[in-house]
Amino acid sequence: MQFDDDADLDTSEVSDQRGSRIPGGRATIGGGIAGLIALVLGIIFGVSPDQLGLSSGNPEPRTTSSGLSEVQQSCRKGRDANAREDCRLVAVVNSTQDFWRQEFARRGGTYTPASTVFFTGRVNTACGAATSAVGPFYCPSDRKVYLDLGFFEQLRTQFGASGGPFAQAYVVAHEYGHHVQNLTGTLRRAQDGQQGANSNAVKVELQADCYAGVWAHNATRTPDESTGRPLITALTDQDIRDGLDAAAAVGDDRIQEKFQGRVTPESWTHGSAAQRQQWFYQGYRTGDMTQCNTFR
């Protein structure tokens, strides 16, 4: 994945609250089923983190000597996104929102942006307090995406994903898929409390995967406002394989087999590895959000 070196990054779309940690160390997925359950519930993106019994407390924003946040200070241009992980995620947020803004306008609607919050260890949200154990999540109450950047290492080391920049981009784009669902009214279908392979919770998650693929299809075609050229200049076949691999790594069957030794489809909330890959690729192949009707 390559970014236009000369493009301006819009850091106003990201709030950098990395900083203080929970006393005794950061909460992680760890070596137990409790942490896994917290992660799986958290990534439902409709469940309030406070329902998981997780820690509260908001860290101080990470700032530089100039008083600017670290991303404001360091993430100015596309070349910064080509060099730094946090700047790369800023660029992915920019690209994702550029696409959905233009897609909504093309369909006669209005896209309301959502900011992304970088945090370390713990964060307060309108959906409740959360720690890193819940993984990346979207809070519909404040329309924000929350990311502890340490999750991406856990995705590789604990969930077996191959990693790579586009694996990270897939996660971010999936979160913004939930924001699109919130704007269109689909997200509430996941809040009926049901689980299982045919539940609305699974269908909502698979649709968010499909929307991530739709963005990926259009990423190198979506013009950036600062240059008139796409912010993302190249996606390779390997990038897409990394995205598919990340989608499979967080499939319910893959997680259950790894952490509890058996697969129980009646408790699924996200879909199988094969389904998550299928729907991401459906979006990537077609580039059309109308082809993401997982409820059909």
C-alpha positions as CSV (number, residue, x, y, z in Angstrom):
1,M,0.0,0.0,0.0
2,Q,1.5,3.3,-1.1
3,F,0.4,6.9,-0.5
4,D,0.9,10.0,-2.6
5,D,3.9,11.7,-1.0
6,D,2.6,15.2,-1.7
7,A,-1.0,14.7,-0.4
8,D,-2.0,16.6,2.8
9,L,-3.2,14.5,5.7
10,D,-6.2,15.7,7.6
11,T,-5.3,15.0,11.2
12,S,-8.6,16.7,12.4
13,E,-10.2,13.3,11.7
14,V,-8.1,11.6,14.4
15,S,-7.9,12.3,18.1
16,D,-4.6,11.1,19.6
17,Q,-5.3,10.1,23.2
18,R,-2.4,7.7,23.6
19,G,-0.5,8.3,26.8
20,S,-1.1,7.0,30.4
21,R,-1.6,3.3,31.0
22,I,-3.7,1.3,33.4
23,P,-1.7,0.8,36.7
24,G,0.1,-2.5,36.5
25,G,0.3,-2.6,32.8
26,R,-1.9,-2.5,29.7
27,A,-4.9,-4.9,29.5
28,T,-4.4,-7.3,26.6
29,I,-6.1,-10.3,25.1
30,G,-3.7,-12.4,27.2
31,G,-3.6,-16.1,27.7
32,G,-7.2,-16.9,28.7
33,I,-10.7,-17.3,27.4
34,A,-11.9,-14.3,29.5
35,G,-9.8,-11.9,27.4
36,L,-11.0,-13.5,24.2
37,I,-14.6,-13.2,25.2
38,A,-14.1,-9.5,26.0
39,L,-12.6,-9.1,22.6
40,V,-15.3,-10.9,20.8
41,L,-18.1,-9.0,22.6
42,G,-16.3,-5.7,22.1
43,I,-16.0,-6.1,18.4
44,I,-19.8,-6.5,18.1
45,F,-19.6,-2.6,17.9
46,G,-23.1,-2.3,19.4
47,V,-22.3,-3.6,22.9
48,S,-21.3,-0.9,25.3
49,P,-17.8,-1.6,26.7
50,D,-19.1,-0.9,30.2
51,Q,-21.3,-4.0,30.0
52,L,-18.0,-6.0,29.8
53,G,-16.9,-4.8,33.2
54,L,-13.8,-3.2,31.8
55,S,-11.8,-0.4,33.3
56,S,-12.6,3.4,33.1
57,G,-10.4,6.4,33.0
58,N,-9.4,8.6,30.1
59,P,-5.7,9.0,29.3
60,E,-4.1,12.4,28.7
61,P,-3.5,13.1,25.0
62,R,0.0,12.5,23.8
63,T,1.5,15.9,23.0
64,T,4.7,17.3,21.8
65,S,6.6,20.3,23.2
66,S,4.7,22.5,20.7
67,G,1.4,21.6,22.4
68,L,0.2,19.7,19.3
69,S,-0.7,16.0,19.5
70,E,1.8,13.6,18.1
71,V,-0.2,12.9,14.9
72,Q,-0.8,16.7,14.4
73,Q,2.9,17.3,14.7
74,S,4.2,14.3,12.7
75,C,1.5,13.4,10.2
76,R,1.4,16.2,7.7
77,K,1.9,14.6,4.3
78,G,1.5,11.3,2.4
79,R,5.2,10.7,2.7
80,D,4.7,10.6,6.5
81,A,2.1,7.8,6.0
82,N,4.6,5.9,4.0
83,A,7.1,6.1,6.9
84,R,5.0,5.8,10.1
85,E,2.3,3.5,11.3
86,D,0.2,6.1,13.1
87,C,0.4,8.4,10.1
88,R,-0.6,5.5,7.8
89,L,-3.7,5.0,9.9
90,V,-4.5,8.7,9.7
91,A,-4.2,8.4,5.9
92,V,-6.4,5.3,5.8
93,V,-9.1,7.2,7.8
94,N,-8.8,10.1,5.4
95,S,-9.1,7.8,2.4
96,T,-12.0,5.8,3.8
97,Q,-14.0,8.9,4.7
98,D,-13.2,10.6,1.3
99,F,-14.7,7.6,-0.4
100,W,-17.9,7.4,1.7
101,R,-18.4,11.2,1.5
102,Q,-18.3,11.0,-2.3
103,E,-20.3,7.7,-2.4
104,F,-23.1,9.2,-0.3
105,A,-23.2,12.3,-2.4
106,R,-23.3,10.3,-5.6
107,R,-26.4,8.5,-4.2
108,G,-28.0,11.8,-3.2
109,G,-27.2,11.6,0.5
110,T,-25.0,13.3,3.0
111,Y,-22.2,11.5,4.8
112,T,-21.5,12.6,8.4
113,P,-17.8,12.1,9.2
114,A,-16.7,10.0,12.2
115,S,-13.5,10.7,14.1
116,T,-11.1,8.0,15.1
117,V,-9.5,8.0,18.6
118,F,-6.1,6.5,19.2
119,F,-5.7,5.4,22.8
120,T,-3.5,3.3,25.0
121,G,-4.8,1.0,27.6
122,R,-8.1,2.6,28.4
123,V,-10.6,5.1,27.1
124,N,-14.0,6.6,28.0
125,T,-16.6,6.7,25.4
126,A,-20.3,7.5,25.1
127,C,-20.9,3.7,25.0
128,G,-19.1,3.3,28.3
129,A,-15.5,2.8,29.5
130,A,-13.3,0.3,27.7
131,T,-9.8,-1.1,27.9
132,S,-7.6,-2.5,25.1
133,A,-9.1,-5.9,25.8
134,V,-12.2,-5.2,23.8
135,G,-10.2,-4.6,20.6
136,P,-11.0,-2.0,18.0
137,F,-14.6,-0.9,18.2
138,Y,-17.1,1.7,16.9
139,C,-19.4,3.5,19.3
140,P,-22.7,4.5,17.6
141,S,-23.6,6.9,20.5
142,D,-20.7,9.3,19.8
143,R,-20.0,8.1,16.2
144,K,-16.3,7.5,16.9
145,V,-14.0,4.6,16.1
146,Y,-11.6,3.6,18.9
147,L,-8.2,2.0,18.2
148,D,-5.4,0.9,20.5
149,L,-2.6,0.5,18.0
150,G,-1.2,-2.4,20.0
151,F,-4.1,-4.5,18.7
152,F,-2.4,-4.9,15.3
153,E,0.5,-6.8,16.9
154,Q,-2.0,-9.0,18.7
155,L,-3.8,-9.7,15.5
156,R,-0.5,-11.1,14.1
157,T,0.9,-12.9,17.1
158,Q,-2.2,-14.1,18.9
159,F,-4.7,-14.5,16.1
160,G,-2.2,-15.7,13.5
161,A,-2.8,-13.1,10.8
162,S,0.1,-12.4,8.4
163,G,0.0,-8.7,9.3
164,G,1.1,-6.0,6.9
165,P,-0.2,-2.4,6.4
166,F,-3.3,-3.5,4.6
167,A,-4.4,-5.8,7.4
168,Q,-4.5,-2.7,9.5
169,A,-6.4,-0.8,6.8
170,Y,-9.0,-3.6,6.6
171,V,-9.6,-3.3,10.4
172,V,-10.1,0.5,10.1
173,A,-12.3,0.2,7.0
174,H,-14.4,-2.4,8.8
175,E,-15.0,0.0,11.6
176,Y,-16.1,2.7,9.2
177,G,-18.4,0.1,7.6
178,H,-20.2,0.1,11.0
179,H,-20.4,3.9,10.8
180,V,-22.0,3.7,7.4
181,Q,-24.5,1.2,8.8
182,N,-25.2,3.6,11.7
183,L,-25.9,6.3,9.2
184,T,-28.2,4.1,7.1
185,G,-30.0,2.6,10.0
186,T,-28.7,-1.0,9.6
187,L,-26.5,-1.2,12.7
188,R,-29.5,-1.3,15.0
189,R,-30.3,-4.8,13.6
190,A,-27.4,-6.2,15.6
191,Q,-28.8,-5.0,18.9
192,D,-31.5,-7.6,19.2
193,G,-29.4,-9.7,21.6
194,Q,-29.4,-12.7,19.3
195,Q,-26.3,-14.8,18.4
196,G,-25.7,-17.7,16.0
197,A,-24.6,-18.3,12.4
198,N,-27.8,-16.8,11.0
199,S,-28.2,-14.0,13.5
200,N,-28.5,-10.3,12.6
201,A,-25.2,-9.7,14.6
202,V,-23.4,-11.9,12.1
203,K,-25.1,-10.3,9.1
204,V,-24.1,-6.8,10.3
205,E,-20.5,-7.9,10.7
206,L,-20.3,-9.5,7.3
207,Q,-21.8,-6.4,5.7
208,A,-19.2,-4.3,7.4
209,D,-16.5,-6.6,5.9
210,C,-18.2,-6.1,2.5
211,Y,-18.1,-2.3,2.9
212,A,-14.4,-2.5,3.7
213,G,-13.9,-4.4,0.4
214,V,-16.0,-1.7,-1.4
215,W,-13.6,1.0,-0.1
216,A,-10.6,-1.1,-1.1
217,H,-11.9,-1.5,-4.6
218,N,-12.3,2.3,-4.9
219,A,-9.3,3.5,-2.8
220,T,-7.0,4.1,-5.7
221,R,-9.8,5.8,-7.7
222,T,-11.0,8.3,-5.0
223,P,-9.6,11.8,-5.5
224,D,-8.1,13.5,-2.5
225,E,-9.3,17.1,-2.0
226,S,-5.8,18.5,-1.5
227,T,-4.3,17.2,-4.8
228,G,-7.2,16.0,-6.9
229,R,-5.4,12.7,-7.1
230,P,-6.1,9.5,-5.0
231,L,-4.4,9.6,-1.6
232,I,-3.7,5.8,-2.0
233,T,-1.7,5.4,-5.2
234,A,-1.2,1.6,-5.2
235,L,-2.7,-1.6,-3.7
236,T,-1.0,-4.8,-4.6
237,D,-2.4,-8.4,-4.8
238,Q,-0.3,-9.0,-1.6
239,D,-2.2,-6.2,0.2
240,I,-5.5,-7.8,-0.6
241,R,-4.3,-11.2,0.5
242,D,-3.2,-9.6,3.8
243,G,-6.7,-8.1,4.2
244,L,-8.3,-11.5,3.4
245,D,-6.0,-13.2,5.9
246,A,-6.9,-10.7,8.6
247,A,-10.6,-11.2,7.9
248,A,-10.1,-15.0,8.3
249,A,-8.1,-14.6,11.5
250,V,-11.0,-13.0,13.3
251,G,-13.6,-15.5,12.0
252,D,-15.7,-17.0,14.9
253,D,-14.8,-20.6,14.0
254,R,-11.1,-19.8,13.8
255,I,-11.2,-18.0,17.2
256,Q,-13.3,-20.6,18.9
257,E,-11.1,-23.5,17.7
258,K,-7.9,-21.7,18.8
259,F,-9.1,-20.6,22.2
260,Q,-11.7,-23.1,23.3
261,G,-10.9,-26.1,21.2
262,R,-14.3,-26.5,19.6
263,V,-16.5,-24.6,17.2
264,T,-20.0,-23.6,18.4
265,P,-21.9,-21.9,15.6
266,E,-24.9,-21.2,17.9
267,S,-22.7,-18.6,19.7
268,W,-21.3,-16.8,16.6
269,T,-21.4,-13.1,16.4
270,H,-19.2,-12.3,13.4
271,G,-19.3,-15.2,11.0
272,S,-16.9,-17.9,9.9
273,A,-13.4,-17.2,8.5
274,A,-14.7,-18.3,5.1
275,Q,-17.7,-16.0,5.3
276,R,-15.6,-13.0,6.3
277,Q,-13.3,-13.5,3.5
278,Q,-16.2,-14.1,1.1
279,W,-17.9,-10.8,1.9
280,F,-14.8,-8.7,2.0
281,Y,-13.9,-10.1,-1.5
282,Q,-17.5,-9.5,-2.6
283,G,-17.1,-5.8,-1.8
284,Y,-13.6,-5.7,-3.3
285,R,-14.7,-7.5,-6.5
286,T,-17.8,-5.4,-7.2
287,G,-16.9,-2.0,-5.6
288,D,-20.7,-1.6,-5.1
289,M,-22.3,-1.2,-1.7
290,T,-25.6,-2.5,-3.0
291,Q,-23.9,-5.8,-3.5
292,C,-23.4,-6.1,0.3
293,N,-26.9,-7.1,1.3
294,T,-26.0,-9.9,3.7
295,F,-29.6,-9.9,5.0
296,R,-31.0,-11.2,1.7
